[in-house]
Amino acid sequence: MKPRDYALEIEPNALPARLHQIEQVLHRFAGNLLTELAANIDDNAMHHRINYAHEAARMLRDEAHEHLNHT
């Protein structure tokens, strides 16, 4: 799904300007979350807690599952 799809799910009858505002907030949230996750991977790699890409992918999947459990 794209941010517009989520915006429509949040406010199905919203005007285009409102949908754009919601999309911007969702983009900001995604950007912040991805930055936090990237920093977490970097930290784990520097401290030798992960060595391979599949370990980083596992960390991201675990984080995604935790967020999905809140919905």
mmJSON file of the N, C-alpha and C atoms, coordinates in Angstrom:
{"data_MODEL":{"atom_site":{
"group_PDB":["ATOM","ATOM","ATOM","ATOM","ATOM","ATOM","ATOM","ATOM","ATOM","ATOM","ATOM","ATOM","ATOM","ATOM","ATOM","ATOM","ATOM","ATOM","ATOM","ATOM","ATOM","ATOM","ATOM","ATOM","ATOM","ATOM","ATOM","ATOM","ATOM","ATOM","ATOM","ATOM","ATOM","ATOM","ATOM","ATOM","ATOM","ATOM","ATOM","ATOM","ATOM","ATOM","ATOM","ATOM","ATOM","ATOM","ATOM","ATOM","ATOM","ATOM","ATOM","ATOM","ATOM","ATOM","ATOM","ATOM","ATOM","ATOM","ATOM","ATOM","ATOM","ATOM","ATOM","ATOM","ATOM","ATOM","ATOM","ATOM","ATOM","ATOM","ATOM","ATOM","ATOM","ATOM","ATOM","ATOM","ATOM","ATOM","ATOM","ATOM","ATOM","ATOM","ATOM","ATOM","ATOM","ATOM","ATOM","ATOM","ATOM","ATOM","ATOM","ATOM","ATOM","ATOM","ATOM","ATOM","ATOM","ATOM","ATOM","ATOM","ATOM","ATOM","ATOM","ATOM","ATOM","ATOM","ATOM","ATOM","ATOM","ATOM","ATOM","ATOM","ATOM","ATOM","ATOM","ATOM","ATOM","ATOM","ATOM","ATOM","ATOM","ATOM","ATOM","ATOM","ATOM","ATOM","ATOM","ATOM","ATOM","ATOM","ATOM","ATOM","ATOM","ATOM","ATOM","ATOM","ATOM","ATOM","ATOM","ATOM","ATOM","ATOM","ATOM","ATOM","ATOM","ATOM","ATOM","ATOM","ATOM","ATOM","ATOM","ATOM","ATOM","ATOM","ATOM","ATOM","ATOM","ATOM","ATOM","ATOM","ATOM","ATOM","ATOM","ATOM","ATOM","ATOM","ATOM","ATOM","ATOM","ATOM","ATOM","ATOM","ATOM","ATOM","ATOM","ATOM","ATOM","ATOM","ATOM","ATOM","ATOM","ATOM","ATOM","ATOM","ATOM","ATOM","ATOM","ATOM","ATOM","ATOM","ATOM","ATOM","ATOM","ATOM","ATOM","ATOM","ATOM","ATOM","ATOM","ATOM","ATOM","ATOM","ATOM","ATOM","ATOM","ATOM","ATOM","ATOM","ATOM","ATOM","ATOM","ATOM","ATOM"],
"id":[1,2,3,4,5,6,7,8,9,10,11,12,13,14,15,16,17,18,19,20,21,22,23,24,25,26,27,28,29,30,31,32,33,34,35,36,37,38,39,40,41,42,43,44,45,46,47,48,49,50,51,52,53,54,55,56,57,58,59,60,61,62,63,64,65,66,67,68,69,70,71,72,73,74,75,76,77,78,79,80,81,82,83,84,85,86,87,88,89,90,91,92,93,94,95,96,97,98,99,100,101,102,103,104,105,106,107,108,109,110,111,112,113,114,115,116,117,118,119,120,121,122,123,124,125,126,127,128,129,130,131,132,133,134,135,136,137,138,139,140,141,142,143,144,145,146,147,148,149,150,151,152,153,154,155,156,157,158,159,160,161,162,163,164,165,166,167,168,169,170,171,172,173,174,175,176,177,178,179,180,181,182,183,184,185,186,187,188,189,190,191,192,193,194,195,196,197,198,199,200,201,202,203,204,205,206,207,208,209,210,211,212,213],
"type_symbol":["N","C","C","N","C","C","N","C","C","N","C","C","N","C","C","N","C","C","N","C","C","N","C","C","N","C","C","N","C","C","N","C","C","N","C","C","N","C","C","N","C","C","N","C","C","N","C","C","N","C","C","N","C","C","N","C","C","N","C","C","N","C","C","N","C","C","N","C","C","N","C","C","N","C","C","N","C","C","N","C","C","N","C","C","N","C","C","N","C","C","N","C","C","N","C","C","N","C","C","N","C","C","N","C","C","N","C","C","N","C","C","N","C","C","N","C","C","N","C","C","N","C","C","N","C","C","N","C","C","N","C","C","N","C","C","N","C","C","N","C","C","N","C","C","N","C","C","N","C","C","N","C","C","N","C","C","N","C","C","N","C","C","N","C","C","N","C","C","N","C","C","N","C","C","N","C","C","N","C","C","N","C","C","N","C","C","N","C","C","N","C","C","N","C","C","N","C","C","N","C","C","N","C","C","N","C","C","N","C","C","N","C","C"],
"label_atom_id":["N","CA","C","N","CA","C","N","CA","C","N","CA","C","N","CA","C","N","CA","C","N","CA","C","N","CA","C","N","CA","C","N","CA","C","N","CA","C","N","CA","C","N","CA","C","N","CA","C","N","CA","C","N","CA","C","N","CA","C","N","CA","C","N","CA","C","N","CA","C","N","CA","C","N","CA","C","N","CA","C","N","CA","C","N","CA","C","N","CA","C","N","CA","C","N","CA","C","N","CA","C","N","CA","C","N","CA","C","N","CA","C","N","CA","C","N","CA","C","N","CA","C","N","CA","C","N","CA","C","N","CA","C","N","CA","C","N","CA","C","N","CA","C","N","CA","C","N","CA","C","N","CA","C","N","CA","C","N","CA","C","N","CA","C","N","CA","C","N","CA","C","N","CA","C","N","CA","C","N","CA","C","N","CA","C","N","CA","C","N","CA","C","N","CA","C","N","CA","C","N","CA","C","N","CA","C","N","CA","C","N","CA","C","N","CA","C","N","CA","C","N","CA","C","N","CA","C","N","CA","C","N","CA","C","N","CA","C","N","CA","C","N","CA","C","N","CA","C"],
"label_alt_id":[null,null,null,null,null,null,null,null,null,null,null,null,null,null,null,null,null,null,null,null,null,null,null,null,null,null,null,null,null,null,null,null,null,null,null,null,null,null,null,null,null,null,null,null,null,null,null,null,null,null,null,null,null,null,null,null,null,null,null,null,null,null,null,null,null,null,null,null,null,null,null,null,null,null,null,null,null,null,null,null,null,null,null,null,null,null,null,null,null,null,null,null,null,null,null,null,null,null,null,null,null,null,null,null,null,null,null,null,null,null,null,null,null,null,null,null,null,null,null,null,null,null,null,null,null,null,null,null,null,null,null,null,null,null,null,null,null,null,null,null,null,null,null,null,null,null,null,null,null,null,null,null,null,null,null,null,null,null,null,null,null,null,null,null,null,null,null,null,null,null,null,null,null,null,null,null,null,null,null,null,null,null,null,null,null,null,null,null,null,null,null,null,null,null,null,null,null,null,null,null,null,null,null,null,null,null,null,null,null,null,null,null,null],
"label_comp_id":["MET","MET","MET","LYS","LYS","LYS","PRO","PRO","PRO","ARG","ARG","ARG","ASP","ASP","ASP","TYR","TYR","TYR","ALA","ALA","ALA","LEU","LEU","LEU","GLU","GLU","GLU","ILE","ILE","ILE","GLU","GLU","GLU","PRO","PRO","PRO","ASN","ASN","ASN","ALA","ALA","ALA","LEU","LEU","LEU","PRO","PRO","PRO","ALA","ALA","ALA","ARG","ARG","ARG","LEU","LEU","LEU","HIS","HIS","HIS","GLN","GLN","GLN","ILE","ILE","ILE","GLU","GLU","GLU","GLN","GLN","GLN","VAL","VAL","VAL","LEU","LEU","LEU","HIS","HIS","HIS","ARG","ARG","ARG","PHE","PHE","PHE","ALA","ALA","ALA","GLY","GLY","GLY","ASN","ASN","ASN","LEU","LEU","LEU","LEU","LEU","LEU","THR","THR","THR","GLU","GLU","GLU","LEU","LEU","LEU","ALA","ALA","ALA","ALA","ALA","ALA","ASN","ASN","ASN","ILE","ILE","ILE","ASP","ASP","ASP","ASP","ASP","ASP","ASN","ASN","ASN","ALA","ALA","ALA","MET","MET","MET","HIS","HIS","HIS","HIS","HIS","HIS","ARG","ARG","ARG","ILE","ILE","ILE","ASN","ASN","ASN","TYR","TYR","TYR","ALA","ALA","ALA","HIS","HIS","HIS","GLU","GLU","GLU","ALA","ALA","ALA","ALA","ALA","ALA","ARG","ARG","ARG","MET","MET","MET","LEU","LEU","LEU","ARG","ARG","ARG","ASP","ASP","ASP","GLU","GLU","GLU","ALA","ALA","ALA","HIS","HIS","HIS","GLU","GLU","GLU","HIS","HIS","HIS","LEU","LEU","LEU","ASN","ASN","ASN","HIS","HIS","HIS","THR","THR","THR"],
"label_asym_id":["A","A","A","A","A","A","A","A","A","A","A","A","A","A","A","A","A","A","A","A","A","A","A","A","A","A","A","A","A","A","A","A","A","A","A","A","A","A","A","A","A","A","A","A","A","A","A","A","A","A","A","A","A","A","A","A","A","A","A","A","A","A","A","A","A","A","A","A","A","A","A","A","A","A","A","A","A","A","A","A","A","A","A","A","A","A","A","A","A","A","A","A","A","A","A","A","A","A","A","A","A","A","A","A","A","A","A","A","A","A","A","A","A","A","A","A","A","A","A","A","A","A","A","A","A","A","A","A","A","A","A","A","A","A","A","A","A","A","A","A","A","A","A","A","A","A","A","A","A","A","A","A","A","A","A","A","A","A","A","A","A","A","A","A","A","A","A","A","A","A","A","A","A","A","A","A","A","A","A","A","A","A","A","A","A","A","A","A","A","A","A","A","A","A","A","A","A","A","A","A","A","A","A","A","A","A","A","A","A","A","A","A","A"],
"label_entity_id":["1","1","1","1","1","1","1","1","1","1","1","1","1","1","1","1","1","1","1","1","1","1","1","1","1","1","1","1","1","1","1","1","1","1","1","1","1","1","1","1","1","1","1","1","1","1","1","1","1","1","1","1","1","1","1","1","1","1","1","1","1","1","1","1","1","1","1","1","1","1","1","1","1","1","1","1","1","1","1","1","1","1","1","1","1","1","1","1","1","1","1","1","1","1","1","1","1","1","1","1","1","1","1","1","1","1","1","1","1","1","1","1","1","1","1","1","1","1","1","1","1","1","1","1","1","1","1","1","1","1","1","1","1","1","1","1","1","1","1","1","1","1","1","1","1","1","1","1","1","1","1","1","1","1","1","1","1","1","1","1","1","1","1","1","1","1","1","1","1","1","1","1","1","1","1","1","1","1","1","1","1","1","1","1","1","1","1","1","1","1","1","1","1","1","1","1","1","1","1","1","1","1","1","1","1","1","1","1","1","1","1","1","1"],
"label_seq_id":[1,1,1,2,2,2,3,3,3,4,4,4,5,5,5,6,6,6,7,7,7,8,8,8,9,9,9,10,10,10,11,11,11,12,12,12,13,13,13,14,14,14,15,15,15,16,16,16,17,17,17,18,18,18,19,19,19,20,20,20,21,21,21,22,22,22,23,23,23,24,24,24,25,25,25,26,26,26,27,27,27,28,28,28,29,29,29,30,30,30,31,31,31,32,32,32,33,33,33,34,34,34,35,35,35,36,36,36,37,37,37,38,38,38,39,39,39,40,40,40,41,41,41,42,42,42,43,43,43,44,44,44,45,45,45,46,46,46,47,47,47,48,48,48,49,49,49,50,50,50,51,51,51,52,52,52,53,53,53,54,54,54,55,55,55,56,56,56,57,57,57,58,58,58,59,59,59,60,60,60,61,61,61,62,62,62,63,63,63,64,64,64,65,65,65,66,66,66,67,67,67,68,68,68,69,69,69,70,70,70,71,71,71],
"pdbx_PDB_ins_code":[null,null,null,null,null,null,null,null,null,null,null,null,null,null,null,null,null,null,null,null,null,null,null,null,null,null,null,null,null,null,null,null,null,null,null,null,null,null,null,null,null,null,null,null,null,null,null,null,null,null,null,null,null,null,null,null,null,null,null,null,null,null,null,null,null,null,null,null,null,null,null,null,null,null,null,null,null,null,null,null,null,null,null,null,null,null,null,null,null,null,null,null,null,null,null,null,null,null,null,null,null,null,null,null,null,null,null,null,null,null,null,null,null,null,null,null,null,null,null,null,null,null,null,null,null,null,null,null,null,null,null,null,null,null,null,null,null,null,null,null,null,null,null,null,null,null,null,null,null,null,null,null,null,null,null,null,null,null,null,null,null,null,null,null,null,null,null,null,null,null,null,null,null,null,null,null,null,null,null,null,null,null,null,null,null,null,null,null,null,null,null,null,null,null,null,null,null,null,null,null,null,null,null,null,null,null,null,null,null,null,null,null,null],
"Cartn_x":[0.838,0.0,0.884,0.362,1.056,0.45,1.161,0.624,-0.784,-1.08,-2.43,-3.48,-3.162,-4.106,-4.372,-3.316,-3.483,-4.266,-3.977,-4.693,-6.181,-6.506,-7.917,-8.563,-7.781,-8.303,-8.573,-7.726,-7.884,-9.091,-9.179,-10.295,-10.824,-11.748,-12.235,-12.848,-13.477,-14.164,-13.413,-12.138,-11.35,-11.123,-11.004,-10.667,-9.211,-8.854,-7.477,-6.405,-6.661,-5.671,-5.465,-6.546,-6.45,-5.721,-6.027,-5.333,-3.832,-3.487,-2.081,-1.413,-2.113,-1.574,-1.326,-2.281,-2.142,-0.968,-0.852,0.271,1.605,1.698,2.938,3.31,2.32,2.57,3.031,2.405,2.804,4.212,4.56,5.922,6.937,6.607,7.499,7.684,6.585,6.645,7.525,7.302,8.092,9.57,9.851,11.238,11.913,11.214,11.765,11.993,11.027,11.137,12.293,12.397,13.479,14.844,14.932,16.193,16.569,15.598,15.852,16.305,15.653,16.014,17.403,17.741,19.071,20.133,19.884,20.831,20.979,19.882,19.922,20.779,20.623,21.429,22.897,23.182,24.569,25.185,24.452,24.957,25.228,24.291,24.469,25.636,25.818,26.932,28.263,28.348,29.597,29.993,28.995,29.273,29.279,29.328,29.453,28.316,27.133,25.967,25.297,25.571,25.129,26.306,26.377,27.469,26.994,25.779,25.291,23.964,23.691,22.466,21.213,21.208,19.996,19.716,20.744,20.522,19.878,20.293,19.667,18.218,17.993,16.623,15.757,16.308,15.56,15.182,16.129,15.841,14.695,14.702,13.643,12.304,12.323,11.081,10.53,11.408,10.959,10.32,10.959,10.412,9.059,8.956,7.692,6.587,6.907,5.905,5.439,6.366,5.987,5.016,5.282,4.389,3.027,3.037,1.761,0.931,1.584,0.843,0.099,0.466,-0.211,-1.468,-1.689,-2.858,-4.012],
"Cartn_y":[-1.176,0.0,1.241,2.282,3.574,4.518,5.587,6.527,7.03,7.229,7.697,6.668,5.385,4.334,4.362,4.552,4.643,5.9,7.0,8.249,8.064,7.387,7.135,6.205,5.305,4.418,5.198,6.178,6.991,7.921,8.608,9.536,9.313,8.383,8.025,9.181,10.113,11.194,12.52,12.466,13.697,14.379,15.685,16.467,16.203,16.439,16.184,16.874,18.093,18.799,18.078,17.592,16.849,15.522,14.836,13.585,13.825,14.941,15.287,15.502,16.166,16.376,15.043,14.136,12.822,12.072,12.139,11.489,12.029,13.335,13.948,13.426,13.298,12.777,11.317,10.543,9.143,9.029,9.881,9.896,10.232,11.214,11.621,10.471,9.809,8.665,7.56,7.235,6.176,6.551,7.784,8.238,8.143,8.567,8.484,7.034,6.188,4.788,4.113,4.35,3.746,4.234,5.502,6.045,5.381,5.212,4.536,3.1,2.401,1.02,0.915,1.827,1.827,2.072,2.986,3.266,2.043,1.348,0.139,-0.934,-1.097,-2.077,-1.681,-0.414,0.057,-0.232,0.086,-0.133,-1.618,-2.459,-3.897,-4.431,-3.926,-4.365,-3.92,-2.683,-2.179,-2.925,-3.408,-4.142,-5.655,-6.054,-7.462,-8.348,-7.749,-8.546,-9.128,-8.512,-9.071,-8.994,-9.971,-10.027,-10.141,-10.595,-10.869,-10.162,-9.965,-9.248,-9.951,-11.284,-11.976,-11.702,-11.401,-11.05,-9.671,-8.741,-7.412,-7.533,-8.373,-8.578,-9.168,-10.09,-10.673,-9.6,-8.697,-7.613,-6.748,-6.439,-5.607,-6.339,-7.624,-8.401,-8.423,-8.612,-8.623,-7.288,-6.204,-4.864,-4.684,-5.134,-5.025,-5.811,-7.023,-7.835,-7.145,-6.537,-5.836,-4.698,-3.926,-2.823,-3.355,-4.44,-5.0,-5.527,-5.957,-6.431,-5.292,-4.054,-2.901,-2.509,-3.118,-2.736,-3.68],
"Cartn_z":[0.0,0.0,0.0,-0.568,-0.623,0.416,0.775,1.771,1.434,0.16,-0.208,0.2,0.027,0.414,1.915,2.692,4.149,4.521,3.85,4.116,3.846,2.758,2.451,3.474,4.015,5.045,6.331,6.626,7.831,7.695,6.549,6.304,4.892,4.737,3.402,2.605,3.268,2.557,2.619,2.93,3.079,1.736,1.805,0.618,0.231,-1.032,-1.469,-0.619,-0.18,0.649,1.981,2.571,3.837,3.624,2.536,2.227,2.08,1.462,1.296,2.661,3.582,4.936,5.632,5.528,6.158,5.537,4.209,3.523,4.023,4.206,4.677,6.062,6.941,8.284,8.194,7.342,7.179,6.609,5.665,5.116,6.216,7.035,8.119,9.117,9.443,10.35,9.763,8.5,7.858,7.819,7.489,7.444,8.793,9.848,11.208,11.624,11.339,11.715,10.975,9.676,8.904,9.365,9.734,10.238,11.563,12.454,13.721,13.495,12.573,12.305,11.691,10.796,10.192,11.26,12.177,13.254,14.156,14.406,15.223,14.545,13.248,12.503,12.536,12.313,12.367,13.74,14.795,16.149,16.392,15.991,16.184,15.36,14.158,13.319,13.919,14.409,14.984,16.254,16.987,18.214,17.982,16.72,16.315,16.82,16.989,17.361,16.119,14.964,13.687,12.723,11.836,10.875,9.431,9.229,7.89,7.636,6.358,5.968,6.475,6.476,6.926,8.404,9.183,10.582,10.694,9.843,9.822,9.379,8.373,7.898,9.005,9.787,10.9,11.914,12.201,13.144,12.633,11.346,10.776,10.799,10.486,10.546,11.969,12.953,14.353,14.724,14.298,14.581,13.892,12.66,11.917,12.618,13.067,13.767,15.048,15.746,16.986,16.674,15.613,15.245,14.796,14.064,13.603,14.77,15.831,17.002,17.699,17.437,18.046,17.279,16.118,15.316,15.549],
"occupancy":[1.0,1.0,1.0,1.0,1.0,1.0,1.0,1.0,1.0,1.0,1.0,1.0,1.0,1.0,1.0,1.0,1.0,1.0,1.0,1.0,1.0,1.0,1.0,1.0,1.0,1.0,1.0,1.0,1.0,1.0,1.0,1.0,1.0,1.0,1.0,1.0,1.0,1.0,1.0,1.0,1.0,1.0,1.0,1.0,1.0,1.0,1.0,1.0,1.0,1.0,1.0,1.0,1.0,1.0,1.0,1.0,1.0,1.0,1.0,1.0,1.0,1.0,1.0,1.0,1.0,1.0,1.0,1.0,1.0,1.0,1.0,1.0,1.0,1.0,1.0,1.0,1.0,1.0,1.0,1.0,1.0,1.0,1.0,1.0,1.0,1.0,1.0,1.0,1.0,1.0,1.0,1.0,1.0,1.0,1.0,1.0,1.0,1.0,1.0,1.0,1.0,1.0,1.0,1.0,1.0,1.0,1.0,1.0,1.0,1.0,1.0,1.0,1.0,1.0,1.0,1.0,1.0,1.0,1.0,1.0,1.0,1.0,1.0,1.0,1.0,1.0,1.0,1.0,1.0,1.0,1.0,1.0,1.0,1.0,1.0,1.0,1.0,1.0,1.0,1.0,1.0,1.0,1.0,1.0,1.0,1.0,1.0,1.0,1.0,1.0,1.0,1.0,1.0,1.0,1.0,1.0,1.0,1.0,1.0,1.0,1.0,1.0,1.0,1.0,1.0,1.0,1.0,1.0,1.0,1.0,1.0,1.0,1.0,1.0,1.0,1.0,1.0,1.0,1.0,1.0,1.0,1.0,1.0,1.0,1.0,1.0,1.0,1.0,1.0,1.0,1.0,1.0,1.0,1.0,1.0,1.0,1.0,1.0,1.0,1.0,1.0,1.0,1.0,1.0,1.0,1.0,1.0,1.0,1.0,1.0,1.0,1.0,1.0],
"B_iso_or_equiv":[0.0,0.0,0.0,0.0,0.0,0.0,0.0,0.0,0.0,0.0,0.0,0.0,0.0,0.0,0.0,0.0,0.0,0.0,0.0,0.0,0.0,0.0,0.0,0.0,0.0,0.0,0.0,0.0,0.0,0.0,0.0,0.0,0.0,0.0,0.0,0.0,0.0,0.0,0.0,0.0,0.0,0.0,0.0,0.0,0.0,0.0,0.0,0.0,0.0,0.0,0.0,0.0,0.0,0.0,0.0,0.0,0.0,0.0,0.0,0.0,0.0,0.0,0.0,0.0,0.0,0.0,0.0,0.0,0.0,0.0,0.0,0.0,0.0,0.0,0.0,0.0,0.0,0.0,0.0,0.0,0.0,0.0,0.0,0.0,0.0,0.0,0.0,0.0,0.0,0.0,0.0,0.0,0.0,0.0,0.0,0.0,0.0,0.0,0.0,0.0,0.0,0.0,0.0,0.0,0.0,0.0,0.0,0.0,0.0,0.0,0.0,0.0,0.0,0.0,0.0,0.0,0.0,0.0,0.0,0.0,0.0,0.0,0.0,0.0,0.0,0.0,0.0,0.0,0.0,0.0,0.0,0.0,0.0,0.0,0.0,0.0,0.0,0.0,0.0,0.0,0.0,0.0,0.0,0.0,0.0,0.0,0.0,0.0,0.0,0.0,0.0,0.0,0.0,0.0,0.0,0.0,0.0,0.0,0.0,0.0,0.0,0.0,0.0,0.0,0.0,0.0,0.0,0.0,0.0,0.0,0.0,0.0,0.0,0.0,0.0,0.0,0.0,0.0,0.0,0.0,0.0,0.0,0.0,0.0,0.0,0.0,0.0,0.0,0.0,0.0,0.0,0.0,0.0,0.0,0.0,0.0,0.0,0.0,0.0,0.0,0.0,0.0,0.0,0.0,0.0,0.0,0.0,0.0,0.0,0.0,0.0,0.0,0.0],
"pdbx_formal_charge":[null,null,null,null,null,null,null,null,null,null,null,null,null,null,null,null,null,null,null,null,null,null,null,null,null,null,null,null,null,null,null,null,null,null,null,null,null,null,null,null,null,null,null,null,null,null,null,null,null,null,null,null,null,null,null,null,null,null,null,null,null,null,null,null,null,null,null,null,null,null,null,null,null,null,null,null,null,null,null,null,null,null,null,null,null,null,null,null,null,null,null,null,null,null,null,null,null,null,null,null,null,null,null,null,null,null,null,null,null,null,null,null,null,null,null,null,null,null,null,null,null,null,null,null,null,null,null,null,null,null,null,null,null,null,null,null,null,null,null,null,null,null,null,null,null,null,null,null,null,null,null,null,null,null,null,null,null,null,null,null,null,null,null,null,null,null,null,null,null,null,null,null,null,null,null,null,null,null,null,null,null,null,null,null,null,null,null,null,null,null,null,null,null,null,null,null,null,null,null,null,null,null,null,null,null,null,null,null,null,null,null,null,null],
"auth_seq_id":[1,1,1,2,2,2,3,3,3,4,4,4,5,5,5,6,6,6,7,7,7,8,8,8,9,9,9,10,10,10,11,11,11,12,12,12,13,13,13,14,14,14,15,15,15,16,16,16,17,17,17,18,18,18,19,19,19,20,20,20,21,21,21,22,22,22,23,23,23,24,24,24,25,25,25,26,26,26,27,27,27,28,28,28,29,29,29,30,30,30,31,31,31,32,32,32,33,33,33,34,34,34,35,35,35,36,36,36,37,37,37,38,38,38,39,39,39,40,40,40,41,41,41,42,42,42,43,43,43,44,44,44,45,45,45,46,46,46,47,47,47,48,48,48,49,49,49,50,50,50,51,51,51,52,52,52,53,53,53,54,54,54,55,55,55,56,56,56,57,57,57,58,58,58,59,59,59,60,60,60,61,61,61,62,62,62,63,63,63,64,64,64,65,65,65,66,66,66,67,67,67,68,68,68,69,69,69,70,70,70,71,71,71],
"auth_comp_id":["MET","MET","MET","LYS","LYS","LYS","PRO","PRO","PRO","ARG","ARG","ARG","ASP","ASP","ASP","TYR","TYR","TYR","ALA","ALA","ALA","LEU","LEU","LEU","GLU","GLU","GLU","ILE","ILE","ILE","GLU","GLU","GLU","PRO","PRO","PRO","ASN","ASN","ASN","ALA","ALA","ALA","LEU","LEU","LEU","PRO","PRO","PRO","ALA","ALA","ALA","ARG","ARG","ARG","LEU","LEU","LEU","HIS","HIS","HIS","GLN","GLN","GLN","ILE","ILE","ILE","GLU","GLU","GLU","GLN","GLN","GLN","VAL","VAL","VAL","LEU","LEU","LEU","HIS","HIS","HIS","ARG","ARG","ARG","PHE","PHE","PHE","ALA","ALA","ALA","GLY","GLY","GLY","ASN","ASN","ASN","LEU","LEU","LEU","LEU","LEU","LEU","THR","THR","THR","GLU","GLU","GLU","LEU","LEU","LEU","ALA","ALA","ALA","ALA","ALA","ALA","ASN","ASN","ASN","ILE","ILE","ILE","ASP","ASP","ASP","ASP","ASP","ASP","ASN","ASN","ASN","ALA","ALA","ALA","MET","MET","MET","HIS","HIS","HIS","HIS","HIS","HIS","ARG","ARG","ARG","ILE","ILE","ILE","ASN","ASN","ASN","TYR","TYR","TYR","ALA","ALA","ALA","HIS","HIS","HIS","GLU","GLU","GLU","ALA","ALA","ALA","ALA","ALA","ALA","ARG","ARG","ARG","MET","MET","MET","LEU","LEU","LEU","ARG","ARG","ARG","ASP","ASP","ASP","GLU","GLU","GLU","ALA","ALA","ALA","HIS","HIS","HIS","GLU","GLU","GLU","HIS","HIS","HIS","LEU","LEU","LEU","ASN","ASN","ASN","HIS","HIS","HIS","THR","THR","THR"],
"auth_asym_id":["A","A","A","A","A","A","A","A","A","A","A","A","A","A","A","A","A","A","A","A","A","A","A","A","A","A","A","A","A","A","A","A","A","A","A","A","A","A","A","A","A","A","A","A","A","A","A","A","A","A","A","A","A","A","A","A","A","A","A","A","A","A","A","A","A","A","A","A","A","A","A","A","A","A","A","A","A","A","A","A","A","A","A","A","A","A","A","A","A","A","A","A","A","A","A","A","A","A","A","A","A","A","A","A","A","A","A","A","A","A","A","A","A","A","A","A","A","A","A","A","A","A","A","A","A","A","A","A","A","A","A","A","A","A","A","A","A","A","A","A","A","A","A","A","A","A","A","A","A","A","A","A","A","A","A","A","A","A","A","A","A","A","A","A","A","A","A","A","A","A","A","A","A","A","A","A","A","A","A","A","A","A","A","A","A","A","A","A","A","A","A","A","A","A","A","A","A","A","A","A","A","A","A","A","A","A","A","A","A","A","A","A","A"],
"auth_atom_id":["N","CA","C","N","CA","C","N","CA","C","N","CA","C","N","CA","C","N","CA","C","N","CA","C","N","CA","C","N","CA","C","N","CA","C","N","CA","C","N","CA","C","N","CA","C","N","CA","C","N","CA","C","N","CA","C","N","CA","C","N","CA","C","N","CA","C","N","CA","C","N","CA","C","N","CA","C","N","CA","C","N","CA","C","N","CA","C","N","CA","C","N","CA","C","N","CA","C","N","CA","C","N","CA","C","N","CA","C","N","CA","C","N","CA","C","N","CA","C","N","CA","C","N","CA","C","N","CA","C","N","CA","C","N","CA","C","N","CA","C","N","CA","C","N","CA","C","N","CA","C","N","CA","C","N","CA","C","N","CA","C","N","CA","C","N","CA","C","N","CA","C","N","CA","C","N","CA","C","N","CA","C","N","CA","C","N","CA","C","N","CA","C","N","CA","C","N","CA","C","N","CA","C","N","CA","C","N","CA","C","N","CA","C","N","CA","C","N","CA","C","N","CA","C","N","CA","C","N","CA","C","N","CA","C","N","CA","C","N","CA","C","N","CA","C","N","CA","C"],
"pdbx_PDB_model_num":[1,1,1,1,1,1,1,1,1,1,1,1,1,1,1,1,1,1,1,1,1,1,1,1,1,1,1,1,1,1,1,1,1,1,1,1,1,1,1,1,1,1,1,1,1,1,1,1,1,1,1,1,1,1,1,1,1,1,1,1,1,1,1,1,1,1,1,1,1,1,1,1,1,1,1,1,1,1,1,1,1,1,1,1,1,1,1,1,1,1,1,1,1,1,1,1,1,1,1,1,1,1,1,1,1,1,1,1,1,1,1,1,1,1,1,1,1,1,1,1,1,1,1,1,1,1,1,1,1,1,1,1,1,1,1,1,1,1,1,1,1,1,1,1,1,1,1,1,1,1,1,1,1,1,1,1,1,1,1,1,1,1,1,1,1,1,1,1,1,1,1,1,1,1,1,1,1,1,1,1,1,1,1,1,1,1,1,1,1,1,1,1,1,1,1,1,1,1,1,1,1,1,1,1,1,1,1,1,1,1,1,1,1]
}}}
